[in-house]
């Protein structure tokens, strides 16, 4: 590897200005925006340290980009005008690792109609809902979440839920509106870095992955383990062990067929697609296997989906010099940045 650290820590898709843009946070602190149709990227701005998290947020009738990282600061950027909108301190004592936009179903938090709240989390254990218009905290989860590495929002059983994972190897499921912890789920051996919702047979499950290289699917309403998924011993897995051990850093649901794939990336070449309904591996994106010495995609730190006319594609970023766009079946799309 040319660097001990990823070139890119975070990536997301942003619908703004009549186009869908890809936005990425770099190790340098730069936030970059890329229009795949135009095939070029431009810098939006630069934070004071690696941009560990980026996400779109709706504010005053327009979509902007929030970023955060090791400087304890939340930055808001206009991705079209490519300028800073505002900034404010989020978690003053520790790095901010995760951001999610949350649109309440009622007016209990006093936000303007159509505006989002910003859910923030980091290594101080606090999960906080901020009003991005003011930077003021409006709601906080009632217990510590530990040192958070991954976070996702989803809806199940008619309730808005939040999942967090981190360095204490616990998957926590929260009632976001009530601020209460519903379940603290254990089973992983080592740090957990990634979590995302995935729908299997009409049921919303939560997928988690981390240092042990095992993907676990959880029932967020019952607090039970549904399935564990790990590659079978093979030449492929031997190559994974040799290349970094198979730590999972990113998970994402990809709806490119009637039942979704679960995409997983980390300290292994490319992205592995899994069938969450059966627990079977469904193929690779960006790597042809153990004998492929020139993968089109290196180690991964972040995944996002990008809509196209032919279905969703995967935005993949990490140690490569480029953010890459692939179809869910492994054919390369565009390459930028």
VENWOLIN-V272694 format. One record per residue. RES is the residue in one letter. OMEGA is omega in whole degrees, 0 to 359 (none if undefined). D_FIRST is the distance of its C-alpha to the first C-alpha in whole Angstrom. Layout:
res:RES omega:OMEGA d_first:D_FIRST
res:RES omega:OMEGA d_first:D_FIRST
This chain:
res:X omega:180 d_first:0
res:X omega:184 d_first:4
res:X omega:175 d_first:5
res:X omega:184 d_first:7
res:X omega:178 d_first:9
res:X omega:171 d_first:9
res:X omega:181 d_first:11
res:X omega:179 d_first:14
res:X omega:189 d_first:16
res:X omega:178 d_first:19
res:X omega:177 d_first:21
res:X omega:172 d_first:24
res:X omega:184 d_first:27
res:X omega:174 d_first:30
res:X omega:184 d_first:33
res:X omega:176 d_first:35
res:X omega:178 d_first:37
res:X omega:180 d_first:38
res:X omega:172 d_first:34
res:X omega:184 d_first:31
res:X omega:170 d_first:28
res:X omega:180 d_first:25
res:X omega:183 d_first:24
res:X omega:176 d_first:20
res:X omega:186 d_first:19
res:X omega:174 d_first:17
res:X omega:179 d_first:15
res:X omega:185 d_first:17
res:X omega:179 d_first:20
res:X omega:169 d_first:21
res:X omega:185 d_first:23
res:X omega:179 d_first:22
res:X omega:185 d_first:25
res:X omega:173 d_first:25
res:X omega:183 d_first:28
res:X omega:179 d_first:27
res:X omega:178 d_first:30
res:X omega:175 d_first:30
res:X omega:178 d_first:26
res:X omega:182 d_first:25
res:X omega:176 d_first:24
res:X omega:179 d_first:25
res:X omega:176 d_first:24
res:X omega:181 d_first:27
res:X omega:184 d_first:27
res:X omega:174 d_first:24
res:X omega:184 d_first:25
res:X omega:182 d_first:24
res:X omega:182 d_first:21
res:X omega:178 d_first:18
res:X omega:186 d_first:20
res:X omega:183 d_first:20
res:X omega:171 d_first:23
res:X omega:175 d_first:24
res:X omega:175 d_first:28
res:X omega:178 d_first:31
res:X omega:181 d_first:34
res:X omega:183 d_first:37
res:X omega:177 d_first:39
res:X omega:174 d_first:43
res:X omega:178 d_first:43
res:X omega:180 d_first:39
res:X omega:177 d_first:36
res:X omega:182 d_first:33
res:X omega:173 d_first:30
res:X omega:174 d_first:29
res:X omega:180 d_first:26
res:X omega:181 d_first:25
res:X omega:188 d_first:23
res:X omega:181 d_first:23
res:X omega:177 d_first:26
res:X omega:187 d_first:28
res:X omega:172 d_first:29
res:X omega:181 d_first:30
res:X omega:175 d_first:30
res:X omega:185 d_first:32
res:X omega:170 d_first:31
res:X omega:186 d_first:33
res:X omega:180 d_first:31
res:X omega:178 d_first:33
res:X omega:180 d_first:35
res:X omega:177 d_first:31
res:X omega:177 d_first:33
res:X omega:176 d_first:33
res:X omega:177 d_first:36
res:X omega:175 d_first:36
res:X omega:176 d_first:34
res:X omega:180 d_first:35
res:X omega:181 d_first:34
res:X omega:179 d_first:33
res:X omega:193 d_first:32
res:X omega:186 d_first:33
res:X omega:184 d_first:31
res:X omega:178 d_first:28
res:X omega:175 d_first:25
res:X omega:185 d_first:26
res:X omega:187 d_first:23
res:X omega:174 d_first:26
res:X omega:173 d_first:28
res:X omega:174 d_first:30
res:X omega:182 d_first:34
res:X omega:178 d_first:37
res:X omega:182 d_first:40
res:X omega:179 d_first:43
res:X omega:176 d_first:46
res:X omega:185 d_first:48
res:X omega:185 d_first:49
res:X omega:182 d_first:49
res:X omega:174 d_first:46
res:X omega:178 d_first:48
res:X omega:178 d_first:45
res:X omega:181 d_first:47
res:X omega:179 d_first:47
res:X omega:179 d_first:44
res:X omega:178 d_first:42
res:X omega:161 d_first:39
res:X omega:179 d_first:38
res:X omega:177 d_first:35
res:X omega:184 d_first:33
res:X omega:178 d_first:31
res:X omega:180 d_first:29
res:X omega:186 d_first:27
res:X omega:176 d_first:27
res:X omega:177 d_first:31
res:X omega:183 d_first:32
res:X omega:170 d_first:34
res:X omega:191 d_first:34
res:X omega:171 d_first:36
res:X omega:181 d_first:37
res:X omega:168 d_first:38
res:X omega:184 d_first:40
res:X omega:178 d_first:38
res:X omega:185 d_first:41
res:X omega:186 d_first:41
res:X omega:182 d_first:38
res:X omega:175 d_first:41
res:X omega:181 d_first:40
res:X omega:184 d_first:43
res:X omega:179 d_first:42
res:X omega:175 d_first:40
res:X omega:191 d_first:39
res:X omega:180 d_first:41
res:X omega:177 d_first:39
res:X omega:177 d_first:36
res:X omega:185 d_first:33
res:X omega:179 d_first:31
res:X omega:190 d_first:27
res:X omega:174 d_first:26
res:X omega:182 d_first:23
res:X omega:183 d_first:24
res:X omega:175 d_first:28
res:X omega:175 d_first:30
res:X omega:176 d_first:33
res:X omega:179 d_first:35
res:X omega:180 d_first:39
res:X omega:180 d_first:41
res:X omega:180 d_first:44
res:X omega:183 d_first:45
res:X omega:174 d_first:44
res:X omega:183 d_first:41
res:X omega:180 d_first:38
res:X omega:174 d_first:35
res:X omega:175 d_first:32
res:X omega:176 d_first:30
res:X omega:181 d_first:27
res:X omega:191 d_first:25
res:X omega:178 d_first:25
res:X omega:175 d_first:28
res:X omega:180 d_first:27
res:X omega:171 d_first:30
res:X omega:181 d_first:31
res:X omega:177 d_first:34
res:X omega:185 d_first:36
res:X omega:164 d_first:38
res:X omega:190 d_first:41
res:X omega:181 d_first:40
res:X omega:180 d_first:43
res:X omega:180 d_first:45
res:X omega:186 d_first:42
res:X omega:176 d_first:42
res:X omega:181 d_first:40
res:X omega:183 d_first:41
res:X omega:168 d_first:39
res:X omega:191 d_first:36
res:X omega:181 d_first:35
res:X omega:181 d_first:33
res:X omega:177 d_first:31
res:X omega:177 d_first:28
res:X omega:182 d_first:26
res:X omega:182 d_first:24
res:X omega:174 d_first:23
res:X omega:184 d_first:23
res:X omega:191 d_first:21
res:X omega:176 d_first:22
res:X omega:177 d_first:26
res:X omega:174 d_first:28
res:X omega:175 d_first:31
res:X omega:183 d_first:32
res:X omega:181 d_first:35
res:X omega:179 d_first:37
res:X omega:180 d_first:40
res:X omega:180 d_first:41
res:X omega:178 d_first:40
res:X omega:176 d_first:37
res:X omega:177 d_first:35
res:X omega:177 d_first:32
res:X omega:179 d_first:29
res:X omega:180 d_first:26
res:X omega:182 d_first:23
res:X omega:189 d_first:21
res:X omega:183 d_first:19
res:X omega:177 d_first:22
res:X omega:181 d_first:20
res:X omega:174 d_first:24
res:X omega:178 d_first:25
res:X omega:177 d_first:29
res:X omega:184 d_first:32
res:X omega:170 d_first:34
res:X omega:185 d_first:38
res:X omega:179 d_first:38
res:X omega:180 d_first:42
res:X omega:180 d_first:42
res:X omega:184 d_first:39
res:X omega:173 d_first:39
res:X omega:180 d_first:36
res:X omega:186 d_first:36
res:X omega:170 d_first:34
res:X omega:182 d_first:30
res:X omega:178 d_first:28
res:X omega:180 d_first:25
res:X omega:174 d_first:24
res:X omega:177 d_first:26
res:X omega:182 d_first:25
res:X omega:174 d_first:24
res:X omega:179 d_first:22
res:X omega:184 d_first:20
res:X omega:175 d_first:20
res:X omega:178 d_first:19
res:X omega:178 d_first:16
res:X omega:180 d_first:15
res:X omega:181 d_first:16
res:X omega:185 d_first:14
res:X omega:178 d_first:10
res:X omega:174 d_first:11
res:X omega:175 d_first:15
res:X omega:175 d_first:16
res:X omega:180 d_first:16
res:X omega:179 d_first:18
res:X omega:185 d_first:17
res:X omega:175 d_first:19
res:X omega:180 d_first:22
res:X omega:172 d_first:25
res:X omega:179 d_first:28
res:X omega:183 d_first:28
res:X omega:180 d_first:32
res:X omega:180 d_first:32
res:X omega:181 d_first:35
res:X omega:174 d_first:38
res:X omega:187 d_first:36
res:X omega:165 d_first:32
res:X omega:168 d_first:29
res:X omega:181 d_first:27
res:X omega:181 d_first:23
res:X omega:178 d_first:20
res:X omega:180 d_first:17
res:X omega:180 d_first:14
res:X omega:177 d_first:11
res:X omega:181 d_first:12
res:X omega:173 d_first:12
res:X omega:183 d_first:15
res:X omega:180 d_first:18
res:X omega:176 d_first:20
res:X omega:180 d_first:24
res:X omega:171 d_first:27
res:X omega:184 d_first:30
res:X omega:180 d_first:31
res:X omega:183 d_first:35
res:X omega:184 d_first:35
res:X omega:181 d_first:31
res:X omega:175 d_first:30
res:X omega:184 d_first:27
res:X omega:179 d_first:27
res:X omega:184 d_first:24
res:X omega:170 d_first:21
res:X omega:175 d_first:20
res:X omega:178 d_first:17
res:X omega:184 d_first:17
res:X omega:178 d_first:19
res:X omega:190 d_first:19
res:X omega:182 d_first:18
res:X omega:180 d_first:19
res:X omega:181 d_first:17
res:X omega:182 d_first:14
res:X omega:180 d_first:13
res:X omega:179 d_first:14
res:X omega:181 d_first:15
res:X omega:180 d_first:13
res:X omega:179 d_first:9
res:X omega:190 d_first:9
res:X omega:174 d_first:12
res:X omega:184 d_first:14
res:X omega:178 d_first:17
res:X omega:172 d_first:20
res:X omega:176 d_first:23
res:X omega:181 d_first:26
res:X omega:184 d_first:27
res:X omega:173 d_first:31
res:X omega:180 d_first:32
res:X omega:181 d_first:35
res:X omega:180 d_first:34
res:X omega:183 d_first:33
res:X omega:173 d_first:30
res:X omega:179 d_first:26
res:X omega:167 d_first:23
res:X omega:186 d_first:21
res:X omega:181 d_first:17
res:X omega:180 d_first:15
res:X omega:185 d_first:11
res:X omega:179 d_first:8
res:X omega:176 d_first:9
res:X omega:184 d_first:11
res:X omega:163 d_first:14
res:X omega:187 d_first:16
res:X omega:181 d_first:18
res:X omega:181 d_first:21
res:X omega:167 d_first:22
res:X omega:181 d_first:26
res:X omega:178 d_first:26
res:X omega:169 d_first:26
res:X omega:177 d_first:23
res:X omega:183 d_first:24
res:X omega:174 d_first:22
res:X omega:180 d_first:24
res:X omega:171 d_first:23
res:X omega:183 d_first:20
res:X omega:182 d_first:20
res:X omega:none d_first:19
